[in-house]
Amino acid sequence: MKIMVVTDAWDPQVNGVVRTLKNTCKELDALGHSVSMISPQSFRTIPCPTYPDIRLSLFPGRAVAAQLDRAAPDALHIATEGPLGMAARAWAIRHDFPFTTAYHTRFPEYVRARFAFPLDWTYRFLRWFHGPSQAVMTPTPVVMADLVRYGFSNVVLWGRGVDLDVFKPQSVQCLNTRPPIFLYVGRVAVEKNVEAFLQLDLPGSKWVAGAGPAMAQVRQRYPEVHFLGVLNQPQLAEVYASADVFVFPSKTDTFGLVLLEALACGCPVAAYPVTGPLDVIGESGAGVLQEDLRAACLQALNIPRARARAHAETFSWRASTLQFLHHLSPRSTPTTPTTPSSQEHLAVEPLSF
């Protein structure tokens, strides 16, 4: 099947959306499908206001339409609600072409945190954007329920996975500071609630890996914290393996792939009991979820690293990709059909978190 994926989030961005799409495309290719991508790399872009790491494509309508016309895909998936996603949506509606979309991040909550816009305004836009979609793919059952509560009627589950060959327990110690070592990985931005972690009175030392618009401010406020910047996946795996507890202070994530990465490296999790951690950790005992984040951090020190790894092993990018395929809405008979094994057909059912 020829699949076109349209996304406003792509290299050089380092985030969960990009990682999800890369791993999904890799699995789709392994299953015999042909995947094409429309991303900001083919367009003139400008920095997103308040978030310059995100590039917004300028007036992409005609170019997106031309690429879609040339590609003649069997199925169209629109991953984001930015300029490229808007252009692809307009093309699909104009050509009566069925398409699917995805809800990767809590966009309304992020907008409220940055600009104080009421949630209802942004959810109204999202209902308009996703309304014609055959299926809005969401990462967890909790997010599905949230969207239904805000008036969405076409939501489905598209779970996530982790690369267990890259993210694995290792006998390394690249964080040579006073133990215990508490680690945060991700964007350094107001919506990630990073300072809720950095201001905790904890023993040992704190590390942050990542970048974002609040980095300069956070560095100035917390000079005792150690900062690593953006790392590639093998480097990041060594950092997870060197930490004692992975701290996830966000209250706005829909999933949090970094949770799975940390667990896969044997690093237990401390987080708030909110969407994302609740769906990933559940009742596994691989982390501690409490409103008192300090208490969660200290209790997580007692979790065996083998338990964290074992829980991560229950997540698979292959099963996630089969869910994605199951939700696609091809316009016609696929040009290069692939017949998965009977076991893979069974894995199409929604993942259990």
Secondary structure as UniProt FT lines:
FT   STRAND          2..6
FT   TURN            11..12
FT   HELIX           16..30
FT   TURN            31..32
FT   STRAND          34..38
FT   HELIX           40..42
FT   STRAND          45..48
FT   TURN            49..50
FT   STRAND          51..57
FT   HELIX           61..71
FT   STRAND          75..78
FT   HELIX           83..94
FT   TURN            95..96
FT   STRAND          99..102
FT   HELIX           107..115
FT   HELIX           119..130
FT   TURN            131..132
FT   STRAND          136..138
FT   HELIX           141..149
FT   TURN            150..151
FT   STRAND          155..157
FT   TURN            164..166
FT   STRAND          181..185
FT   HELIX           190..192
FT   HELIX           194..198
FT   STRAND          205..209
FT   TURN            213..214
FT   HELIX           215..221
FT   TURN            223..224
FT   STRAND          226..229
FT   HELIX           233..242
FT   STRAND          245..248
FT   HELIX           257..264
FT   TURN            265..266
FT   STRAND          269..271
FT   TURN            275..276
FT   HELIX           277..281
FT   TURN            282..283
FT   STRAND          287..289
FT   HELIX           293..300
FT   TURN            301..302
FT   HELIX           305..312
FT   TURN            313..314
FT   HELIX           317..327
FT   HELIX           342..346
FT   TURN            347..348
//
